[in-house]
């Protein structure tokens, strides 16, 4: 949904989160997912997201 995307983008873009990452966040929110396996440390700046580094 475009409105959900734009709302999320507005909330997180100042954290260095771009369009593709916002799409991930919207999908996670809709699915009730709070954990994300990624190298992208910018996601740690987002409240409610637990980032799991695949190397550690």
Secondary structure, DSSP 8 states (H G I E B T S, - for coil): -HHHHHHHHHHHGGGT--HHHHHHHHHHHHHT--EEE-S-GGGGGSTT-EEE-S--
